[in-house]
Amino acid sequence: MSHSDTSQGATAGAERPAVLSPSGPHVLRLSTPARPRTRTVLGCTVLALALGAGVSACGSDGNPLSAAPYDAADQISFNGPTGDGKKADPDKPLEVTSDDSDGRLTDVTAVDATGRYVVGELSADGSRWHSTSPLAADAHYTVRVSTEDEDGAPGRKVLTFDTSKPTSSKRLTVTFGPKSGTYGVGQPVTAELNKPVRDKVQRSIVERALRVDSTPAVQGAWHWVDDKTLHYRPKEYWPAHATLQVHSDLDGVKISDRLRGGPAKPVKLTTGDRVIAVTDASAHSMKFYKNGEVINEIPVTTGKPGFDTRNGVKVVLGKEYFVRMRGTTVGIAEGSADSYDLPVYYATRVTWSGEYVHAAPWSVGSQGYANVSHGCTGMSTSNAEWFFDHVREGDVVQVVNSDGDTMEPFGNGFGDWNLDWKTWRTGSALVAGTPDAPSAAEQARLRPQSV
């Protein structure tokens, strides 16, 4: 039976974001006095003591990498502020360059006080590193630079700077869903923005900052449902008993000239057992799988011709012990042959438009034999109570072999899983059009075996 109740319904990067280059940024030379560096190759002989401690004696024919890193300040230039109280413009990219014609940069990392890393690129010859993701406003950054001289000896320099406060007062805030708690393995993560984002470059900045970290790790991607809504799901269902940490690194980051990221409340989600209920509409039967094993098989009835139940994957949206179902809520004229007004118990909702799995004691004679409902999946009261007690939000409810249309991906619940992985990735501003990464299982197979 398809209906709406009288109550109100309840409501896991290949492409780098483009960054506007500054108009001729002035590169400042570091003012830190340089320590003289010895270009000769130094050798070290390690003398092992009986108690396990060691001292080293250095000669002239050993490995230069055994020497302590020297201060590389005289080898690099940095376009950040060097004076006390000066702050960097967060709208300009970072740049670190090597001033040693015989040496090179080997690594540069930039991270702010909250742990957000700046994405960057190091040139092939090691002469230059520049950021490719925006800096955050009003933030404190630490930049660690590693160098190598002509003899291969390592140099190090740690730089710190602050960025200025934002000039724009407009903020893009993010609300993650669902709220923290335990859900089924089909539950997508959602991100609702308070302002629309339409430009692809701006979308990539937003998307890169929205993080879903899962344990165990799985391959996943965001999909832009519309200008203000994103959904995140893995390639396959979440693992059972996984932990998901969902948070945003967008606060203070420039999205456009008039808009910067704002704060977002993180959520922590866990998944329960792998519960998948599969209804075969032609066989009038539901098989209930828990962690890959069939633990119950229930006779059911689904939608009759003209009211066929939707095919495809749906996700449990909620559970209601009692719902009053009226045909008028789905456009059935009162007093017509298909009109109904019934009290219904143990109702598990799978679409916002009113599709449920519920108790239907009036159709027990047809359950297992014929499809006579108005779109819902009906079963006996005892079976509906058992189903009600064994599912939670986010569990998977799939219908096969119905004459109905396929469940919509968005707008009527969570039909996200009805998009194949290739199509899902096209909705991302970061990974659309890029090669698919190997799955965790494939990566494990590709990993060399230890000997």
Phi, psi and chi 1 to 4 in degrees:
 res  aa     phi    psi   chi1   chi2   chi3   chi4
   1 MET       -  125.7 -179.7  177.2  -62.7      -
   2 SER  -104.2  132.3 -179.0      -      -      -
   3 HIS  -168.9  175.8   64.7   92.2      -      -
   4 SER  -124.4  140.2  -64.0      -      -      -
   5 ASP   -81.3  172.1   59.6  -59.8      -      -
   6 THR   -78.7  -15.8   55.9      -      -      -
   7 SER   -84.9  163.6   63.0      -      -      -
   8 GLN   -75.5  137.8  -65.5  -66.4  -37.5      -
   9 GLY   -76.2  149.4      -      -      -      -
  10 ALA   -68.4  142.2      -      -      -      -
  11 THR   -54.4      -   46.1      -      -      -
  12 ALA       -      -      -      -      -      -
  13 GLY       -  126.1      -      -      -      -
  14 ALA   -78.3  -37.4      -      -      -      -
  15 GLU  -103.1  126.9 -179.2 -176.8  -17.6      -
  16 ARG   -86.1  143.5  -65.0 -175.0  174.0   88.7
  17 PRO   -68.6  142.5   24.6  -32.7      -      -
  18 ALA   -71.0  142.0      -      -      -      -
  19 VAL  -122.7  130.2  178.7      -      -      -
  20 LEU   -68.0  124.0  -64.2  178.3      -      -
  21 SER   -77.7  145.6  -60.9      -      -      -
  22 PRO   -70.9  157.2   25.7  -33.4      -      -
  23 SER   -81.4   88.6   54.8      -      -      -
  24 GLY    64.9   64.7      -      -      -      -
  25 PRO   -63.4  140.6   24.6  -33.0      -      -
  26 HIS   -82.1  122.5  178.9   61.7      -      -
  27 VAL   -88.2  120.0  177.6      -      -      -
  28 LEU   -95.7  135.5  -58.3  176.4      -      -
  29 ARG   -80.6  138.4 -176.5  173.3  -58.3  -79.7
  30 LEU   -63.6  137.8  -64.5  173.3      -      -
  31 SER   -91.5   -4.3   59.6      -      -      -
  32 THR   -63.0  128.3  -54.3      -      -      -
  33 PRO   -60.7  136.1  -19.4   30.5      -      -
  34 ALA   -86.4  140.0      -      -      -      -
  35 ARG   -84.1  133.0 -173.0  179.9   66.4 -168.9
  36 PRO   -55.6  138.1  -21.7   32.1      -      -
  37 ARG  -111.4  139.9  -68.1 -173.9  -71.3  106.9
  38 THR   -90.1  124.7  -58.2      -      -      -
  39 ARG   -85.5  -12.5  -73.5  -70.8 -171.4  175.7
  40 THR   -74.5  152.4   56.8      -      -      -
  41 VAL   -80.3  122.7  178.5      -      -      -
  42 LEU   -98.7  142.1  -59.4  177.9      -      -
  43 GLY  -112.4  151.7      -      -      -      -
  44 CYS  -131.8  135.8  -64.8      -      -      -
  45 THR  -111.9  123.0  -57.7      -      -      -
  46 VAL   -91.6  123.3  178.0      -      -      -
  47 LEU  -100.3  114.6  -55.5  178.1      -      -
  48 ALA   -85.9  130.0      -      -      -      -
  49 LEU   -93.4  160.7  -61.2 -177.7      -      -
  50 ALA   -63.8  -31.6      -      -      -      -
  51 LEU   -85.5    5.5  -66.1  178.5      -      -
  52 GLY    94.8   -9.4      -      -      -      -
  53 ALA   -77.2  162.3      -      -      -      -
  54 GLY  -138.4  146.1      -      -      -      -
  55 VAL  -125.0  153.1  -65.0      -      -      -
  56 SER  -119.8  137.8   59.8      -      -      -
  57 ALA  -113.9  131.3      -      -      -      -
  58 CYS  -101.9  136.5  -64.3      -      -      -
  59 GLY  -115.7 -149.4      -      -      -      -
  60 SER  -121.0   10.4   60.0      -      -      -
  61 ASP  -134.1   26.4   57.4   -6.0      -      -
  62 GLY  -103.3 -161.1      -      -      -      -
  63 ASN   -88.2  123.2 -172.5  -19.7      -      -
  64 PRO   -64.9  -21.4   25.4  -35.3      -      -
  65 LEU   -69.9  -12.5  -63.6 -179.7      -      -
  66 SER   -79.3  -12.4   62.8      -      -      -
  67 ALA   -78.2  153.2      -      -      -      -
  68 ALA   -65.6  144.2      -      -      -      -
  69 PRO   -58.9  139.2  -22.4   33.0      -      -
  70 TYR   -89.7  164.1   57.2   79.9      -      -
  71 ASP   -73.6  116.8 -172.9  -20.4      -      -
  72 ALA   -92.8   16.9      -      -      -      -
  73 ALA   -58.5  -34.7      -      -      -      -
  74 ASP   -80.6   -1.7   68.4  -29.8      -      -
  75 GLN  -101.4  -12.4  -79.4 -171.1  -78.4      -
  76 ILE  -128.2  154.3   60.1  175.6      -      -
  77 SER  -120.6  149.6  -66.3      -      -      -
  78 PHE  -141.3  133.5  167.2   58.3      -      -
  79 ASN   -91.0   26.6   70.8  -32.8      -      -
  80 GLY  -100.1  173.1      -      -      -      -
  81 PRO   -72.5  145.6   27.4  -34.3      -      -
  82 THR  -120.0  -11.5   57.5      -      -      -
  83 GLY   -93.4  155.4      -      -      -      -
  84 ASP   -62.6  135.3  -68.4  -19.7      -      -
  85 GLY    82.1   -9.9      -      -      -      -
  86 LYS   -82.2  144.1  -66.2 -176.3  178.2 -179.6
  87 LYS  -126.9  148.0  -65.2 -171.6  176.9 -176.4
  88 ALA   -81.1  150.0      -      -      -      -
  89 ASP   -77.7  115.7 -176.3  -13.2      -      -
  90 PRO   -67.9  -12.3   25.9  -34.1      -      -
  91 ASP   -84.4   -7.5  -66.1  -16.1      -      -
  92 LYS  -103.8  141.4  -64.9 -177.8  178.3 -179.6
  93 PRO   -71.4  154.8   24.6  -32.3      -      -
  94 LEU   -77.5  150.1  -74.0  179.2      -      -
  95 GLU  -147.2  129.3 -177.6  175.7   86.5      -
  96 VAL  -123.5  129.6  179.4      -      -      -
  97 THR  -127.4  153.6   57.1      -      -      -
  98 SER   -91.1  129.6  173.2      -      -      -
  99 ASP  -100.6    2.8  -68.5  -20.8      -      -
 100 ASP   -99.4  112.3 -173.0  -13.2      -      -
 101 SER   -65.0  -21.3   59.7      -      -      -
 102 ASP  -101.0   -5.1  -63.8  -39.1      -      -
 103 GLY  -116.1 -173.5      -      -      -      -
 104 ARG  -159.5  160.9   65.3 -170.5 -175.3   95.6
 105 LEU   -79.0  138.6  -55.0  175.4      -      -
 106 THR  -111.3  -24.4   57.5      -      -      -
 107 ASP  -165.3  142.6 -173.3   49.4      -      -
 108 VAL  -138.7  127.3  178.2      -      -      -
 109 THR  -126.9  137.8   60.6      -      -      -
 110 ALA  -128.2  127.4      -      -      -      -
 111 VAL  -142.7  143.4   61.9      -      -      -
 112 ASP   -92.2  179.6   73.9    0.9      -      -
 113 ALA   -66.8  -19.3      -      -      -      -
 114 THR   -91.7   -0.8   67.2      -      -      -
 115 GLY    95.2    8.5      -      -      -      -
 116 ARG   -82.6  123.2  -65.1 -179.1  -68.5 -172.9
 117 TYR   -87.2  147.4  -80.3   84.9      -      -
 118 VAL   -93.5  126.4  178.0      -      -      -
 119 VAL   -76.1  136.8  180.0      -      -      -
 120 GLY  -150.4  174.0      -      -      -      -
 121 GLU  -128.8  135.5  -72.4 -177.1  -14.5      -
 122 LEU  -105.0  128.5 -178.4   63.3      -      -
 123 SER   -64.4  156.5   62.5      -      -      -
 124 ALA   -61.2  -33.6      -      -      -      -
 125 ASP   -89.8    2.2   62.2   -0.5      -      -
 126 GLY    73.6   16.1      -      -      -      -
 127 SER   -86.7  -19.8   64.2      -      -      -
 128 ARG  -153.3  140.7  176.2  177.4  178.0  -93.3
 129 TRP  -126.5  138.6  176.5   92.5      -      -
 130 HIS  -141.7  150.1   68.9  -77.3      -      -
 131 SER   -75.3  147.9   61.7      -      -      -
 132 THR  -121.8    2.4   57.4      -      -      -
 133 SER  -124.0  153.5   66.3      -      -      -
 134 PRO   -67.6  151.7  -14.4   27.3      -      -
 135 LEU   -83.1  158.3  -60.9  178.4      -      -
 136 ALA   -90.8  146.9      -      -      -      -
 137 ALA   -78.4  153.2      -      -      -      -
 138 ASP    53.5   47.7 -163.1   21.0      -      -
 139 ALA  -129.1  158.1      -      -      -      -
 140 HIS  -108.9  125.4  179.1   76.5      -      -
 141 TYR  -115.7  146.3  -79.1   93.2      -      -
 142 THR  -120.3  126.7  -59.9      -      -      -
 143 VAL  -115.7  122.6 -177.2      -      -      -
 144 ARG  -108.5  119.7  -68.7  176.7  172.6   84.5
 145 VAL  -112.7  130.3 -176.8      -      -      -
 146 SER  -114.3  137.3  -61.9      -      -      -
 147 THR  -129.9  174.0   67.0      -      -      -
 148 GLU  -145.6  130.5 -176.5  178.9   87.2      -
 149 ASP   -87.9 -175.4   69.0   11.6      -      -
 150 GLU   -63.9  -21.7   62.2 -178.2   -2.5      -
 151 ASP   -94.8    0.8  -61.5  -39.5      -      -
 152 GLY    88.0    4.1      -      -      -      -
 153 ALA   -73.2  139.7      -      -      -      -
 154 PRO   -84.4  140.5   30.7  -34.2      -      -
 155 GLY  -118.0  154.4      -      -      -      -
 156 ARG  -138.3  148.3  -60.7  -74.4 -172.7  -87.9
 157 LYS  -153.7  131.8 -174.0   60.3 -174.9  176.7
 158 VAL  -110.6  125.9  177.2      -      -      -
 159 LEU  -117.8  146.2  -46.6  162.9      -      -
 160 THR  -132.0  149.4   60.7      -      -      -
 161 PHE  -160.9  162.7   68.2   92.8      -      -
 162 ASP  -115.0  150.5  -64.2  -40.7      -      -
 163 THR  -100.8  154.0   53.9      -      -      -
 164 SER   -74.3  164.2   57.8      -      -      -
 165 LYS   -70.8  153.9  -68.0 -175.8  177.8 -179.1
 166 PRO   -68.4  146.7   24.5  -33.6      -      -
 167 THR   -88.6  -24.1   56.2      -      -      -
 168 SER   -89.7  139.4  171.4      -      -      -
 169 SER   -92.7  -10.1   60.8      -      -      -
 170 LYS   -80.4  134.1  -67.6 -176.2  177.7  179.8
 171 ARG  -124.9  140.4  -68.6  -70.8 -178.5  -89.1
 172 LEU   -97.7  110.0 -178.0   74.3      -      -
 173 THR   -99.9  155.6   61.0      -      -      -
 174 VAL  -127.1  134.5 -176.4      -      -      -
 175 THR  -117.3  117.2  -57.5      -      -      -
 176 PHE   -87.6  150.7  -69.1  116.4      -      -
 177 GLY  -141.8  159.2      -      -      -      -
 178 PRO   -75.8  179.8   31.7  -36.3      -      -
 179 LYS   -67.4  159.7   64.1 -178.3 -179.4 -179.4
 180 SER   -54.6  138.0  -64.2      -      -      -
 181 GLY   160.4 -167.2      -      -      -      -
 182 THR  -107.3  133.6  -59.1      -      -      -
 183 TYR  -137.1  171.3  -64.0   85.2      -      -
 184 GLY   -76.3  169.5      -      -      -      -
 185 VAL   -73.4   -6.1  -61.9      -      -      -
 186 GLY   -98.6    3.0      -      -      -      -
 187 GLN   -73.1  116.1  177.9   66.2   49.5      -
 188 PRO   -74.7  155.8  -12.6   28.1      -      -
 189 VAL   -91.7  139.0  176.4      -      -      -
 190 THR  -119.4  151.8   63.7      -      -      -
 191 ALA  -134.6  118.7      -      -      -      -
 192 GLU  -106.3  123.4  -64.3  -70.6  -20.4      -
 193 LEU   -94.9  148.2  -48.8  179.1      -      -
 194 ASN   -83.7  -11.0   69.3  -36.7      -      -
 195 LYS  -137.3  149.1  -60.2  178.9 -175.6  -62.2
 196 PRO   -72.0  144.7   25.3  -33.1      -      -
 197 VAL  -127.1  115.3  177.6      -      -      -
 198 ARG  -110.7  -33.6  -60.0 -179.0  179.0   91.0
 199 ASP   -69.1  136.6  178.9   78.4      -      -
 200 LYS   -64.3  -41.2 -176.5  178.1  179.4 -178.8
 201 VAL   -63.4  -43.9  172.1      -      -      -
 202 GLN   -65.3  -38.1  -65.0  173.2   15.7      -
 203 ARG   -61.8  -38.5  -77.6 -172.1  171.9 -168.1
 204 SER   -66.4  -35.1   67.5      -      -      -
 205 ILE   -64.4  -45.8  -66.0  171.4      -      -
 206 VAL   -63.7  -49.2  172.4      -      -      -
 207 GLU   -62.8  -39.6 -172.1  177.2  -32.0      -
 208 ARG   -62.9  -29.0 -169.8 -176.3  -61.4  -80.9
 209 ALA   -85.8  -11.8      -      -      -      -
 210 LEU   -92.7  115.6  -55.1 -177.0      -      -
 211 ARG  -112.4  134.2  -59.4  -69.4  -56.3  -83.6
 212 VAL  -126.3  107.8 -179.6      -      -      -
 213 ASP  -108.3  121.2  -59.9  -39.7      -      -
 214 SER  -114.8  147.2   65.5      -      -      -
 215 THR  -127.9  112.6  -54.4      -      -      -
 216 PRO   -70.3  159.5   27.0  -35.0      -      -
 217 ALA   -70.7  140.1      -      -      -      -
 218 VAL  -136.6  160.7  -66.0      -      -      -
 219 GLN   -82.6  128.9 -178.9 -176.5   -2.5      -
 220 GLY  -148.8  173.8      -      -      -      -
 221 ALA  -158.2  151.4      -      -      -      -
 222 TRP   -82.0  152.4  -72.7  101.9      -      -
 223 HIS  -134.7  125.4 -175.6  106.3      -      -
 224 TRP   -79.0  108.0  -73.2   80.1      -      -
 225 VAL   -72.7  -42.2  175.8      -      -      -
 226 ASP  -155.6 -169.3   54.8   43.5      -      -
 227 ASP   -67.5  -15.6  -66.4  -20.8      -      -
 228 LYS  -124.2    2.7  -63.3  174.9   66.9  174.6
 229 THR  -133.0  131.5  -52.3      -      -      -
 230 LEU  -125.9  146.1  -62.3   87.8      -      -
 231 HIS  -120.5  144.8  -74.2 -168.4      -      -
 232 TYR  -122.8  132.1 -173.7   98.3      -      -
 233 ARG  -147.8  156.3   48.8  154.1  -85.7 -152.0
 234 PRO   -79.8  175.3   22.4  -23.9      -      -
 235 LYS   -62.4  -40.0 -174.9  175.0 -176.3  178.9
 236 GLU  -122.7  177.7  -59.0  170.0   -8.1      -
 237 TYR   -56.0  153.8  -61.9  135.5      -      -
 238 TRP   -58.2  149.2  -63.5  105.4      -      -
 239 PRO   -64.2  152.0  -16.6   29.5      -      -
 240 ALA   -66.7  143.7      -      -      -      -
 241 HIS    58.7   38.5  -50.5  -64.4      -      -
 242 ALA   -90.6  161.0      -      -      -      -
 243 THR  -118.4  130.2  -60.5      -      -      -
 244 LEU  -119.0  125.1  -45.9  178.9      -      -
 245 GLN  -107.3  117.5  -59.6  -79.0   -2.0      -
 246 VAL  -114.7  123.1 -174.8      -      -      -
 247 HIS  -153.5  170.0   63.5  -79.7      -      -
 248 SER  -119.7  138.0  169.8      -      -      -
 249 ASP  -105.3   22.9  -71.2  -21.2      -      -
 250 LEU   -86.9  -16.9 -162.0   59.6      -      -
 251 ASP   -57.7  121.2 -167.1   14.5      -      -
 252 GLY    86.4   -8.3      -      -      -      -
 253 VAL   -80.4  136.2  171.8      -      -      -
 254 LYS   -73.2  127.7  179.8 -178.7  178.0 -178.7
 255 ILE  -105.3  -41.7  -60.3  166.3      -      -
 256 SER  -149.3  178.9   69.0      -      -      -
 257 ASP   -60.7  -26.3  -70.4  -21.5      -      -
 258 ARG  -112.3    6.9  -61.9 -177.2  177.5 -178.6
 259 LEU  -144.0  132.5 -175.6   64.9      -      -
 260 ARG  -126.8  159.7  -75.4 -168.9  176.4  -89.5
 261 GLY   -69.7  149.3      -      -      -      -
 262 GLY  -116.5 -178.4      -      -      -      -
 263 PRO   -72.2  159.4   27.2  -34.3      -      -
 264 ALA  -145.1  140.2      -      -      -      -
 265 LYS   -81.7  122.9 -178.2  179.8  179.1 -179.4
 266 PRO   -72.5  159.0   27.1  -33.4      -      -
 267 VAL  -130.0  152.0  -62.3      -      -      -
 268 LYS  -120.8  122.5  179.1 -179.4  178.8  179.8
 269 LEU  -118.4  147.2  -49.5  175.8      -      -
 270 THR  -126.7  154.2   56.4      -      -      -
 271 THR  -106.7  149.7   58.7      -      -      -
 272 GLY   -92.2 -148.9      -      -      -      -
 273 ASP   -64.5  158.7  -68.9  -40.2      -      -
 274 ARG   -80.8   99.0 -179.6 -176.3  173.8   93.5
 275 VAL  -109.7  121.3  170.9      -      -      -
 276 ILE  -135.6  118.9  -58.7  174.5      -      -
 277 ALA  -104.1  121.0      -      -      -      -
 278 VAL  -114.5  117.9 -179.6      -      -      -
 279 THR  -101.8  123.9  -64.9      -      -      -
 280 ASP   -96.4  105.3 -173.0  -28.1      -      -
 281 ALA   -65.2  -32.3      -      -      -      -
 282 SER   -76.0  -27.2   64.6      -      -      -
 283 ALA   -94.7   -6.3      -      -      -      -
 284 HIS    56.6   43.1  -41.5  -65.5      -      -
 285 SER  -144.9  143.5  177.1      -      -      -
 286 MET  -114.3  129.1  171.9 -169.1  -76.9      -
 287 LYS  -103.2  129.3  -71.0 -175.4  177.6  179.9
 288 PHE  -106.5  112.4 -168.1   99.2      -      -
 289 TYR  -101.2  134.3  -65.6   83.4      -      -
 290 LYS  -127.4  114.9 -177.7  176.6 -179.6 -179.9
 291 ASN    53.3   41.3  -61.7  -35.4      -      -
 292 GLY    86.8   -2.6      -      -      -      -
 293 GLU  -114.3  135.6  178.6 -176.5   -5.4      -
 294 VAL   -73.9  118.7  178.0      -      -      -
 295 ILE  -111.3   -7.0   64.5  169.0      -      -
 296 ASN  -161.1  148.2 -159.2   -5.1      -      -
 297 GLU  -131.4  122.2 -170.4  163.8   -2.1      -
 298 ILE  -120.2  128.4  -58.8  171.8      -      -
 299 PRO   -67.0  135.2  -13.5   27.2      -      -
 300 VAL  -138.3  168.1  -61.2      -      -      -
 301 THR  -125.9  142.5 -176.8      -      -      -
 302 THR  -120.8 -165.7   61.9      -      -      -
 303 GLY   -66.3  136.5      -      -      -      -
 304 LYS   -79.2  167.9   62.5 -175.1  178.2  179.7
 305 PRO   -51.8  133.6  -28.7   36.6      -      -
 306 GLY    91.7  -19.5      -      -      -      -
 307 PHE  -131.3   33.2  -62.6   91.1      -      -
 308 ASP   -58.2  138.3  -58.5  -78.6      -      -
 309 THR   -67.0  141.4  -56.3      -      -      -
 310 ARG   -63.1  136.2  -64.4  170.9 -177.8   82.7
 311 ASN   -76.8  168.5  -83.9  -62.1      -      -
 312 GLY    98.3 -172.0      -      -      -      -
 313 VAL   -93.9  129.8  177.1      -      -      -
 314 LYS  -123.2  166.5  -57.0  148.7 -163.4  175.3
 315 VAL  -127.4  137.8  171.9      -      -      -
 316 VAL   -60.2  124.7  172.1      -      -      -
 317 LEU   -95.9  -25.9  -58.5  174.2      -      -
 318 GLY   172.9  172.2      -      -      -      -
 319 LYS  -131.2  135.3  -59.3 -168.7  -63.3 -178.2
 320 GLU  -131.0  121.1  -59.5  161.5   64.3      -
 321 TYR   -62.0  -39.4  169.9   69.8      -      -
 322 PHE  -134.6  135.0  169.9   76.9      -      -
 323 VAL  -138.3  135.7  178.6      -      -      -
 324 ARG   -92.2  118.8 -177.3  179.7  177.5 -175.2
 325 MET  -103.5  127.5  -63.6 -172.2  175.7      -
 326 ARG  -126.3  135.8  -63.2 -175.5  177.9   95.4
 327 GLY   -65.5  -27.3      -      -      -      -
 328 THR   -64.4  -24.7   52.2      -      -      -
 329 THR   -70.8  -16.5   61.7      -      -      -
 330 VAL  -118.0   21.9  -68.5      -      -      -
 331 GLY    89.0   10.4      -      -      -      -
 332 ILE   -88.1  124.3  -61.4  174.5      -      -
 333 ALA   -64.6  135.5      -      -      -      -
 334 GLU   -64.1  134.3 -172.2  172.9   -0.4      -
 335 GLY    89.7   -8.3      -      -      -      -
 336 SER   -77.3  173.0   66.5      -      -      -
 337 ALA   -62.8  -27.7      -      -      -      -
 338 ASP   -98.8    4.9  -74.6  -51.1      -      -
 339 SER   -67.9  146.8  176.8      -      -      -
 340 TYR  -153.4  155.7   56.7   86.1      -      -
 341 ASP  -153.2   98.6 -173.9  -14.0      -      -
 342 LEU  -132.8  145.5  -64.1  167.3      -      -
 343 PRO   -82.1  130.8   28.6  -31.6      -      -
 344 VAL  -127.1  138.3  175.4      -      -      -
 345 TYR  -117.1  158.9  -65.5   88.7      -      -
 346 TYR    51.3   60.0  -58.8  111.3      -      -
 347 ALA   -99.9  118.5      -      -      -      -
 348 THR  -106.1  114.3  -59.8      -      -      -
 349 ARG   -82.7  136.3 -176.5 -170.8  -77.6  -90.7
 350 VAL  -125.8  -10.1  -66.8      -      -      -
 351 THR  -140.2  154.8   73.4      -      -      -
 352 TRP   -73.7  -21.2  -65.7  124.2      -      -
 353 SER   -79.6   -3.8   62.7      -      -      -
 354 GLY   115.5   19.1      -      -      -      -
 355 GLU   -89.0  128.4 -175.1  179.1  -32.9      -
 356 TYR  -130.3  163.1  -74.3   81.5      -      -
 357 VAL  -105.0  121.3  177.9      -      -      -
 358 HIS  -153.1  169.8   64.2   75.7      -      -
 359 ALA   -71.7  132.0      -      -      -      -
 360 ALA  -136.8   72.2      -      -      -      -
 361 PRO   -61.7  -23.7   20.7  -31.6      -      -
 362 TRP   -71.1  -15.1   53.7   84.5      -      -
 363 SER  -118.0   20.8   65.3      -      -      -
 364 VAL   -57.3  -35.6  168.3      -      -      -
 365 GLY   -64.8  -24.0      -      -      -      -
 366 SER   -96.2  -17.4  -62.1      -      -      -
 367 GLN   -65.1  125.8  -67.1  163.8   17.5      -
 368 GLY    92.3   -6.1      -      -      -      -
 369 TYR  -131.5  -35.2  -59.3   99.3      -      -
 370 ALA  -151.0  158.8      -      -      -      -
 371 ASN  -103.4  115.2  -67.2  -36.2      -      -
 372 VAL  -131.6    5.0  -62.9      -      -      -
 373 SER   -86.0  178.0   83.7      -      -      -
 374 HIS   -97.0   21.9  -71.1   86.2      -      -
 375 GLY   128.7  -23.1      -      -      -      -
 376 CYS   -79.2  169.2  -71.9      -      -      -
 377 THR  -100.9  113.1  -61.0      -      -      -
 378 GLY  -103.5  148.7      -      -      -      -
 379 MET  -152.0  173.2   55.0 -174.1   65.7      -
 380 SER   -63.4  161.8   69.9      -      -      -
 381 THR   -61.5  -42.1  -59.8      -      -      -
 382 SER   -65.6  -40.1   60.5      -      -      -
 383 ASN   -69.1  -38.1  -77.9  -28.4      -      -
 384 ALA   -65.2  -37.9      -      -      -      -
 385 GLU   -65.0  -42.3 -178.8  179.5    6.3      -
 386 TRP   -61.9  -46.0 -177.2   93.1      -      -
 387 PHE   -61.1  -46.6 -177.4   86.7      -      -
 388 PHE   -55.1  -41.5 -170.7   92.0      -      -
 389 ASP   -78.1  -15.1  -69.9  -18.9      -      -
 390 HIS  -110.8    5.6  -76.5   77.5      -      -
 391 VAL  -122.8  158.8  -64.5      -      -      -
 392 ARG  -136.8  168.9   58.3  162.6   45.7   99.0
 393 GLU   -55.1  136.5  -73.9 -175.0   47.6      -
 394 GLY    94.1  -11.7      -      -      -      -
 395 ASP   -69.5  155.6  -78.1  -18.7      -      -
 396 VAL   -94.2  131.5  175.6      -      -      -
 397 VAL  -124.4  113.8  176.5      -      -      -
 398 GLN  -117.3  139.2 -177.1  175.7    7.4      -
 399 VAL  -118.2  131.0  174.9      -      -      -
 400 VAL  -125.7  158.1  -61.8      -      -      -
 401 ASN    60.5   32.3  -62.4  -36.2      -      -
 402 SER   -98.1  158.4  169.2      -      -      -
 403 ASP   -85.9    3.3  -69.3  -29.3      -      -
 404 GLY   -78.3  168.4      -      -      -      -
 405 ASP   -68.3  166.8  -65.5  -26.4      -      -
 406 THR   -79.4  142.6  -60.0      -      -      -
 407 MET   -52.5  133.3  169.7   70.1  174.7      -
 408 GLU   -63.5  141.2  -52.3   94.0  -42.1      -
 409 PRO   -62.4  -39.0  -20.7   31.8      -      -
 410 PHE  -139.2  156.9  -49.2  110.1      -      -
 411 GLY    97.5  -18.0      -      -      -      -
 412 ASN  -131.7   33.1 -165.5   19.4      -      -
 413 GLY   119.8 -154.7      -      -      -      -
 414 PHE  -110.4   92.5  -66.6  121.6      -      -
 415 GLY  -102.4   20.9      -      -      -      -
 416 ASP   -53.4  -35.9  -54.6   50.2      -      -
 417 TRP   -74.1   -6.3  -57.1   99.1      -      -
 418 ASN   -83.2   -3.5  -63.8  -57.5      -      -
 419 LEU   -95.7  130.2  -64.9  179.9      -      -
 420 ASP   -68.0  165.1   61.9   55.2      -      -
 421 TRP   -61.9  -39.6 -176.8 -121.4      -      -
 422 LYS   -61.9  -43.8 -178.3  178.3 -179.7 -179.9
 423 THR   -67.9  -39.4  -56.0      -      -      -
 424 TRP   -58.2  -43.4 -179.7  -93.5      -      -
 425 ARG   -65.6  -24.9  -77.1  165.7   50.2   86.2
 426 THR   -66.3  -17.4   63.0      -      -      -
 427 GLY   -85.6    2.3      -      -      -      -
 428 SER   -95.7  141.2  165.9      -      -      -
 429 ALA   -80.7  -10.7      -      -      -      -
 430 LEU  -102.5  -44.9  -70.5  176.1      -      -
 431 VAL  -107.6   -4.6  -58.2      -      -      -
 432 ALA   -58.2  129.1      -      -      -      -
 433 GLY    83.3   -0.5      -      -      -      -
 434 THR   -99.3  156.9   64.4      -      -      -
 435 PRO   -61.3  143.4  -21.0   32.2      -      -
 436 ASP   -71.8  134.1 -171.1   13.9      -      -
 437 ALA   -74.6  153.4      -      -      -      -
 438 PRO   -62.4  148.6  -13.6   24.1      -      -
 439 SER   -70.0  168.5   66.4      -      -      -
 440 ALA   -59.7  -39.3      -      -      -      -
 441 ALA   -66.6  -40.7      -      -      -      -
 442 GLU   -66.6  -39.1  -69.9  168.7  -25.1      -
 443 GLN   -63.0  -38.1  -70.4  175.5  -25.1      -
 444 ALA   -63.9  -37.9      -      -      -      -
 445 ARG   -70.1  -31.4  -70.9 -163.5  -61.7  -88.7
 446 LEU   -79.5  -18.0  -66.0  171.5      -      -
 447 ARG   -70.0  130.9 -164.7  173.8  -62.5  119.9
 448 PRO   -59.2  141.4  -19.1   30.0      -      -
 449 GLN   -75.4  139.6  -63.7  -64.4  -43.1      -
 450 SER   -73.6  149.5   58.8      -      -      -
 451 VAL  -116.6      -  -65.9      -      -      -
